[in-house]
Amino acid sequence: MTLARLAARHGVATAYSPSAGVTVPVPDATVVAVLGALGVDAATPEAVAAALDAAERADRERLLPPTLVRWRGAEPAGPPADLPPGTRLRVTTEDGDAVTGRSWEHLPLGVHAVEAQAPDGRTATATLVVAPARVPAPERRAYGLLVQLYSLLSTRSWGMGDLGDLRELATWAGRTHGAGFVQVNPLHAGVPGAPSDPSPYRPSSRRFPDPVHLRIEEIPEYALVGPEHREELDLILADAADLRERVLGKGAVIDRDAVWEVKRRALELVVGGVELGPGRRADFHDFLAARGRALEDHATYQALAERHGHHWRTWPEELRSPRAAEAVVRDDPALAVRVDFHCRLAWLTDRQLADAAAAAREAGMEVGIVHDLAVGVHPEGSDAWAQQDAFAAGMSVGAPPDAFNSRGQDWGLPPWRPDALAAAGYGPYRGLLRELLRHAGALRIDHVMGLFRLWWVPEGREPTEGTYVRYDAGAMLAVLVLEAHRAGALVIGEDLGTVESGVREELAARGVFGTSVLWFERDWAASGRPLAPAEWRAECVATATTHDLPPTAARLSGDHVTLRHRLGMLPGELARERAADAAETAEWLGLFQRLGLLPEGAGAEETEIRAVHRFLLDTPARMVGVWLPDAVGDRRPQNLPGTWDEYPNWRLPLADEGGQPMTLERLAASPRAHALLRELHARTAVPEARTTPSDARTAPPGARSD
């Protein structure tokens, strides 16, 4: 009982409910290990009692919590009501203005410092986050494209899609088809070295982008490479063309490591061999000053990883922390040069991200580029090295057992410590959001439920032996809403899977959109029937699929069942699984026909995919997303959860219905893609007053006709 009280004080669950009416106890050993990762000794009954006594004493003596949140226009507007009478308060705003007294109603939005002094001599300091009530909302309904950028090669790509391709896609989709946004996979910096992890959801750093996405020829200094290096540059270009041809013409999968090696060779010539002009140098220096120590640490990690490998826990002792490594870099000119090199790469990538965002706006996109925030980082990456105090040692984020995975999941990502975040005024989190939102019209947050709680798995234990650790959702949301407001960006939460009661409602109250996927939108509480369009929520991105699910062509044809059978992943006998899948598909197609969404009749894949998107457009969803492979009939999933070497996850180029790799240029000329996007444009271009579904369709009696 004492252990449970101690755990509760630190937000550590001692039991959880995987479904209604079911409670599963958490092993004591797990609770003890998680508390230990939070700096609380609970190894013995005596240690538990001492820790609980210390926590209760600290609560009695505490004047202020580490971080306070105030929402604009909400109560209370002032300091905590339980402060001792006579306590003097001083707020120093982030602009340096001083405010005394208990009236905080007119404090500006921002992150401020609070100082308190009680009559008995006790003092305290805290961070005060003043946030608007909600994130910005879209001005009108929009549709957009969802794309894994690496998969979208053009005839100018170097073996994988790049930021030049993103700019071209946004310009084409916006100008030609009235698309309101393009959502991309995380572009975070990957872990250096080969072989690298191809997953964009297990990055080295979430704060800084990966220069592998650079369009080399569009770096201004590229044209200034001297004649003495032209022969070498020609060889690099030949290697780049070979990488492109392997993927587009010879059926090879995308090789990120090979692409980076070729681009690195080019960047050594461009960055190392060409002096910046005065204006460019001034811009670079401004970039360095604005990012400060965070960029210096990231670049230092990159330079050290080149020399010692990315497993920083095996580095020489004096390099295992950023502050100690600073002295080593100062005394090593060669290392300092490499740090500057990686700072330059971050700057160049940032500038091409800005170009893509500007192109999206100029193409008329209401939202623009939607960037993606992964749920965590690699334990041996840059962020984990630079922010060691903020991460829980010996812990990994995952998911508990559920109906889809009886063994639970371990994602291999170290979690942030909620106590460390609060003590730092959520500085690491604020810096991350601010950087990602710089060039984003919207930010998608993977596993947005992690703002409330995460499933921690102690090192060496099975995912079933984990537990939930709670975060201060009010503070996490306040920082998110504040930074999105400052950037004028929307926020989209990926809230699929197990979601505890009240989370979706709290997110919606703050203007955070959810994610609704067609095949999951059923009346699960009763009959399990598909939800009619009118029953969908409005504040969401409605899609047919995601990067972790089969493309719509594979779903409709049953090819996804065949693929899982081939890989030995089906839970039951093949014929039974095929029959169940076919029945589910027939149920949806029948609904489409009853609603007048499939006047052409079932049986033709292209028209069925168009019916899927007509259905999405008939929902009230404010944003409708089109998985780019669905526009051309690609059947292959980009990622098949539960596989590693068995399937080329995160390495497949966009392909047509026959599996032939498809360039961006072919996509733009595809009659199939044009037909789908033309209909989407026509339906979303009409202002909010919506009329009958389409001039090509006749709704049957009783069908919804809004």
N, C-alpha and C positions, 0 to 999 in steps of 0.2 A: 504494500500500500504506500509506503514511504517512497519507493522507487517510482511509482506511478505519479505521485504528487510532484516529485522532482522533475520527471519527464514532462509533465504538463506545463510546468513553469518555463520550460525551454522549447515548447512547441513540438515535442517528440511524442508520437502516438504510441500507446501500448496495446491498441487493438484497432482494427479497421473493418469496414463493412463492404465487401465486394458486390453485394446485392442486397435488396430490401429484405430485412428480417434475418440477415446472416451477419454474424460477428466473428471475426477471426483474431485470436490473441497473438500478439507479437512476442517472440521469445525474449526472455529477460536479457540473454547474452547480446541480442541485437540492440536493445535499448541501452545497455551499458556501453557498447561500442560506439553508438551514435552520440551519446552524451560525451564520451571521451573525445570524439572529433570536434565537439563544441567547447572543449576545454573544461569539461566538468568530470571530476573523478567520481565514478559510481561503482568502482570495482568491488567494494565490500560494504556490508551494512553500515559500518562506522563511517565510511567515506560518504555514503548516501546521506546519512543524517547530518554530517558536517556540511555537505554541499547545500542541503535544503535549509539548514540554519543560516548559512552565509547568504543565500539568495533572499530569504525573508528579511534578514537584517538590512541588506542592501536596498530592498524595496522600501523599508520604513525610513531609511535615511536619504533616499533619493528625492531630489527636488524636481527634476525634469527627466523624462525619458531621453535617450540619445537623439531621437528624431521625432519632431512634431509635424502633423499634417493639418492644414486648414484649407477647405474648399471655398472658393469664391462664392459668396452669397449664401453659405450654409452656416448653421450654428453648431458648436460655439465659434465665434469669431475671434475670441481672445485666448489668453493662456489657460492652462488647466485650472479647473475650479478648485482642486484640492491643494493648491499652494498655500503655505501658512500666511495668515494675515500679516500685512506689512512687508511682504517680499518685494524687493525692488527688481524691476525688469528693464532690460535694454535690448532692443533689436537693432542689429546692424544689417541693413539690406545688402544684397549682392552688389549694389552700386555704391556702397559706402555710406549711405545716409543712416543717421541714428534716430531711433524712435524709442521713447521711454513711456512707461505706463502700461496699462492693461487694455487699451483700446487698439486692437489690431485690425479693425474693419477696413481701414484704408491702406493697408500694406500692399505694395505692388506684387504682382505675380513674380515668383522666383524662389530661389533657395537662399535663405537668410540665416544669420547667426543670432542666437538668443543667449543672453547672460542673465542669471538670476542670483540674488543674494538675499538669504532669509535673515530675519532678526537675530536668530541664534548663531549667526556667523557662517552657516553652511552656504556654499556657492556651487553653481552648476552652469554648464554650457550645453547647448543643444543646437541641432540643425532644425530650421523651420522651413517646410515646403509649403508655399502658397500656390495652389493650382486652380485653374478654371474648372468649372463643373464637368465639362465634357470635352472630348476631342472634336476637331472639326468634322463636319458632315459633308458628303458630296453635294454639290449644287443640284445635280439632277442624276437620273439613272444612267448607268454606263455599262457597257460590256467591254471585255478585254481579253487578251491572250495570256495563257499561262505557259511558260517555256523554261526548259532547262537550258541555259545559255550555251553550255559546252556542246550540246547536241545540235545546235543550229549553225552549220557550216555554210559559208558562202564560197564563191570561187576565189576569194581573197584571204580566206582563213588559213591559219598555219596548223591545221590538224584538229582544231576544235573551235567552237564558236567564240567570238571575242566581243569587246565593247564596240568595235566598229560595226559588227553585225547587229548588236542590240540597237545602236543608233539607226541603222537602216531599217530594221524591223519596225521600230516605233514610228519612224517617218512614214513608211508604207502603210502600216495598219491605221495610223491616224488620218493621213491625208486621203487614202484611197477608200478606206472602209469605215471611217468614223469611229474607230476603237477609242475607248476612253482610258485604257491603261494597258501596260504590259507587265506581268508579274514574272520575276525571275527567281531562280534558286539562290541560296546564299552565295555571295561572291567573296566570302571571308577568306583570309589567308590560310592556305593549306599548310600542313606540317611539312617542313623541308626534308629533302632526302628521297632516295628511291629504294624500293618501291614505296610510293606514297599511298595514303588512304584515299581512294577516289571519291568517297562520300563528301558532299559539300556540307553535311550536317555534323561533321566531327572535325572542325577546323583547328588550326593552331591559334589563331586570333579572330575573334568576332569583331573587333574594333577596326581593323585595317583590312583593306581588300587585297586580293591576290594579284600580283603583276602578271600572272600567266594569262590574264584576260586582256592584256594590252594589245592594241593594234599597232604593231611596231612602226609601220610606215607612216603613221599619223602623228608620231612624236616629232615636234618641229626640228629637233637636232638631227633626226635621221638623215635629212637631205644634206646635212653639213659634214657627214663623215668624209674624211679626207681620201684622196685618190690612193694613198698608200694602203688603205684598208678595203678598197673596192673589190679586189679579187676575193678576199676573205668573205666580204658581204655577199658576193655573188654565190659563193659556195653555201652560205647559210640560207639564201633564198631558194637554192636548189633543194636543199634538205627540207625546207618548209613545204615546197611544192610536192615533194615525195610523200611527206606525212599526210598532206591533204589528199593526194591520189590514193594512198593506201586505204583511207577511210571511205572516200566517195566512189572509188572505182574498183577496189580490190576486196572489199568486204571486211576490212580490219576494224577492230573496235578502237575507240578513241584512246590514245596513249598520252595521258596528261604529263607523265614524266618526260617522255620524248619531246613533247611540245615545249615544255619548260626548258629543256636543255638547249634546244635550238633558239628559243627566245632569249635565254640567258646569254648565249654567245653574241647575239645581236646587241643586246643591251650593254654588254661590256664595251662594245665599240661605240655605241651611241652615247652612253653616260660617261664612260671612262675616257673617250677620245675627243669629245667636243665640249668646248667651254660654253657656259650659258651666257647669253647676252644680258645686258644690264637689267632690262625689264623682267626677263625670265628669272634672273637670279633674285631680284627683289620679291617676285611672287613666291619663289621657293623658300626664301627666308621668312616670309610672312606665314607660310604653311608650317614651317618648323616651329616658329614662335607660338602659333595657335595650338599646336598639338603637344608641345612641351615634352615633359618627361615620358609620357605614355608612348610617343613615337620613338623617342631615344631608346627606351627599353625594348620595344619591338625590334628595331633595327639592330640593336646589340645582340639580342637573341639570335636573329637571322645570321649575323656575322659569326657568332660563336658556334652555331650549329654547322656552318660550313666547315669549320675547323675540327670540331669535336663530335659531330653527329647531334641529332635532335634530342637524344635521351639526356636531358640536362641533369638528372639525378646522378649520372655517372661522370659528369664533368669534374675537373679539379675543384677542390673545396672552395677556392677563392672565386670561382665563377658561378656557384650555385645560387647566388642571390644577386639581383640587379645592382644594389648599392655597392657590394663588394667588387662586382665586375667593372664598375666605372673606373676604378683606379687602374685596373689591368688595361682597359682600352686607352686611357690617357698615356700609358707608358709604352704602348705598342702602335707605332704609326701605321703599320700595315692593317691592323685590326680597325683602327680609326677610319681608314679609307673605305673599308668594307661597310662600316656602319653608315657612313655618308652615302655610299652606293644604295643601300637598302632604304634610306630616307628618301633618296631621289626616286626610287621605284614607287614608293607609297604616294609621293606627290604626283608623279606622272599618271598613275592609275586613278587617283582622285580627279585629276583634270579631265580624263576621258569619261569618267562617270558623270562629271558635270556636263560634258558635251552631249552625252546620251539623254540626260534629263532635259537639257535645253531643247534638243531636237524633238522630244516627245511633246513638250509644251508648244513649240512652234508648229507642230503638226495638228494642233487643236485638241490634244488629249485633255479631258477634264481632270483626270487624276495624274497620269504620267507613269513613271516607273515605280512599280511596287517592289521594294526590296524585302528580303526574307531574313529573319533573325533566327539562327539555330538555337536549340535549347541549351547547348553547352559547348565545351571546348575539349580538345584532346588533353589528356593528363600530362603529356610530354611536350606540349606546345608553348608558344610564346606567352599567352595570357596566364597559363598555369605557373610559368616561371616568374613572370613579372608581378603577379598578384598572389603570391603564396599565402599571405595572411588572410586573404578573402575566401580561399577555397578550403573545404573540409578534407583534411588528409585522410587517406585510407577509405574513402567513400566513393560510390559511383551512383549516378542517377539511373533510374530504370522505371519499371512498371510492375505492379503486383499481378498475381495470377488473375485471369478473367476468362470469360467464355471463349475467347479466341486463342488464348495461350495459357494453358494450365500451369506452365512452369514459370510464368512471369518473364520479365525482360531486364537485362542489364546492358545499358547503352555505353558503358565505359567512359562516362563523362563526369568529372568531379563537380560536385555541387558548390554553389556559393554558400558561405555560412551566413545565416540570417542575422546573427549577432554582430558579425564583422561589418556587414553592409550597413546596419543601423548605426554602429559606432562611427563609421566613416561618412555619415550623412548621405549614404547611397552614392558616393562619389564614383566608384567603378561602374555602377549601373548607369548613372547619369552620363558619364563620358561615352559609354558604349552607345547609348541611344542617340546622343547628340551627333556622334560621328555618322551613324547609319542614316539618320534623318536628313543629313546635309543635302543629299541629292535624291531624296525620295518623295514622291507624291503620296505614298502610303507605305506603311511598314506592316508586313505580315509577321506575326510572332508564333513560331512553332511551339506546340504544346503550351498554349497560353495559360493553362491551368497551373503551370509552374510558378505563376505570380502568387498563387495562394498556398500551394504545398507541392512537394516533390517526394518521390519514393526513393529513399536512400538505401543502398545495398552495401553493407560492410565488405571490405576486401576479403576475398577467400570464401565468402558465403554465397549460397544460391539466391537468386532473385526472390524466391519464396520467403527468404529469411530477412527481408528488408522491412522498413517501416516508413510511414509518412512523417516528414518534418515540415512544420508550418512556417510560412514567411509572413511578414507584416504586409498583407495585401493592400491595405489602405495606403501605405507609403509607396509600395511598388507601383500602384496604379496612379498615385498623385504625380510621381516623377514622370511616368509614361505620358500622362495627359498633359503635363506642363511642357515637356519637350516636343510632343506632337503639335501642341498649340503654337509654340514658337516657330516650328518649321512649317506650319500650315498644312500638316500632313494627316491623312486618315490612318487609323489603326485597325488591322484585321487580326483576329485571334483564331488560331487553329484549335477549335474546341471539339474535336472528334474523339470518340472513345468514352472512357469512364470519366464523368464530370460530376463532382459532388454538388449536392443541392445548394442552390443560391448563387453559384459561380456565374452561370450565364446571365442571370438577372443583374448581378452587380456589374458585370462587364457592359451589358446593354445600357445600364443607367449612366455609365461614363462615356457612352458613345462608341464603344469598341465593337466593331462588327464581328459576327461569328462566321463559321464556315459550314455550309450545308451541301452535302453530297447526295445526289439523286437517289442512289441505291440504298442509302441509310435512312432516308426520310420516310419513316413508317410510323404507324400508330402502335408503338411497341407496348404501350400500357394496356391495350385492349386486344383488338383483332389481329394486329400486325399488318393490316392493309397499307398500301402506299398512300401517303398523304396527298390529298387533292391540292392543286396549286394555291387555292385560297388559304390553306392551312399552314403554309410556310411562313416563317418569320420574314420581316422586311429588312432588318438590319443585318444583312449577311452577304457574303459572296456565295452565290449559288453556282455549283459546278456539277459536271457529270462524273468527274473522276479526279484523282490526285496523282502525284508522282509515285506514291506507294501502292496504287491500285491499277488494275488492268485498263488500258485504253478502251474507249467505248466500243470500237469495232471488235475487240477481243471478247468483251463482255457479251455483246449481242450474239456473236457467233459461237460462243462456248470455247473459243481457243484458249482462254485463260485456264480452264479446267484441264485441257489436254496438256498444257505446259506444266502445271503443277503435278499432274500424274507422271509426266516424263521425268520430273525431278524428284519423284518419291515423296511429294508433300501433301497428297490428298489424305484427309482423315478417314475416308471410307472407300468403298468399292467404286471403280470408275463409272460403271453404268448407272449406279444409284446417284452419284454426284452429278453426272451429266443430266439425268432426269430432273433432279431438284433444281439445277441451274436453269435448265430450259423452262421449267414451270415458272420460276421467278421472272425470267425475261418475258415470257408470254403474258404474265400478269401486268407488267408495265406496258407492253405494247398494246394490250387490250385497253388499258386506261387511255393511252394516247389516242386510240381509234375512237373511243367513246367521247372524248373531248374534241374530236375533229382536228386533231393535231397530225394525223397520218392519213390524209385523203388519198395518197397514192397507194395505200395498202401496205401491209407488212410483207417482208421478203426481200426487199432491196436494202442493202446495208447503208448506202449513202443517204437514202430518204429516212431510214430509221434514226440515223444519227441526227439528221435535221429535226426530226420529231422530238428527240430528246431535248434539243436546245429550244425548240418552240415551247416545250413544257416549262423549261426554266424561265423563259421570257413571260410565261403566263403566271408565274409566281410574283409576289410583291417584292422580291429581292432587289435591293438597290444596286447591287453589282452582280453581273453574270460573267463567269469566267469560262473561256473555251480552252481546253487543253489542246495545245497546238497540234500534237499528233492526230487528234480527232478530226481536224480540218482536212487531213489528207489520207485518213484511213489506216494509219500506222497501228499495228496490232501488238507491238512489243512493249511491255512495261519498262520504264526507266529503272525501276528498282523493284526487286522481289524480296520483301522482308523474309528473313529466315534463311537466306542464301548468302554465300560468300564467293567461293571459286566456282560453284555450280552454275552461276549465271553472271553475265557481264554487267552487274549493277553500275549505274552512273557512267557508262562508257559507250552507249549506243547513240549513233547519229539519228536525226529525224529521217524517217523513211516513208515511202508510199505504201499503198495497200498490199503490194507484192513484196515488200521488204527491201526495195531498192533505195539506197540512201538518196536523200533529196536535199538539194542546195536551197539556200534562201532565194536564189533567183528562180528556181523551179517552183518553189512555193508561191512566189508572187505571181507566177503565170498559170497556176493550177486552176482550171475551171471548177473543180470540186471545192477548193478552198474559197474561191470567189462566190460560189452559189451560197455557201453557208454564211459567210461573213456579210454578204449583201443583205440577207434576210435579217441577220442580227442588227445591222446598221439601220435598216428600215424600221424595225420595231423599237429601237432605243432612241432614234432620232426624233420621234414624236414626243412632244412635251408630256408632262405627267398625265394629262387627260388621255386615257388609252381607249381605243375603239375596238371593233371586232378583231379577232386574232390576225387574220391575213387575207388579202384578196384572193389567195390561192386556196383558201379553206372555207368550208361551210360548217359551222358548229351545229351539232344535232340538238333536238329539243332538250332543254334542261341543262345544256352544257354552259359553263362559265363563259361570258363573252365580254370581258373587260379588256 
